């Protein structure tokens, strides 16, 4: 910070007064140097060799399959998506949902109420494994709201 010496003041031989202005000269110098560098480098970035490029054809993007959610209510009620099912018909109803997809590669998302008994949850897991649904993910609620 720059200091400015003023004339003598009462009680001291020299009085120091603070200069609170920002010195922008170094900033302007740096900006001018950068401007010159970019002005010199910009023509070098362009390509002067003519090439007949082929058109890029991207393959059509496939939409991912709709995820399958199994919901377990606290009273033991089972749902596949929005449709009610039972433990006995769970495997058949799931296979109807995925139709042409491979059950061994299909990911099943399980949502369960906080009050759900562990035994009811394990019954669903066993039914899924018996039907060859091995990829299972558990869904929880995000509390970071």
PyMOL commands that set and color helices and strands:
alter all, ss='L'
color gray80, all
select helices_A, chain A and resi 25-45+90-98+118-130
alter helices_A, ss='H'
color red, helices_A
select strands_A, chain A and resi 3-6+15-18+68-72+78-80+83-85+107-112+135-138
alter strands_A, ss='S'
color yellow, strands_A
deselect
rebuild
show_as cartoon
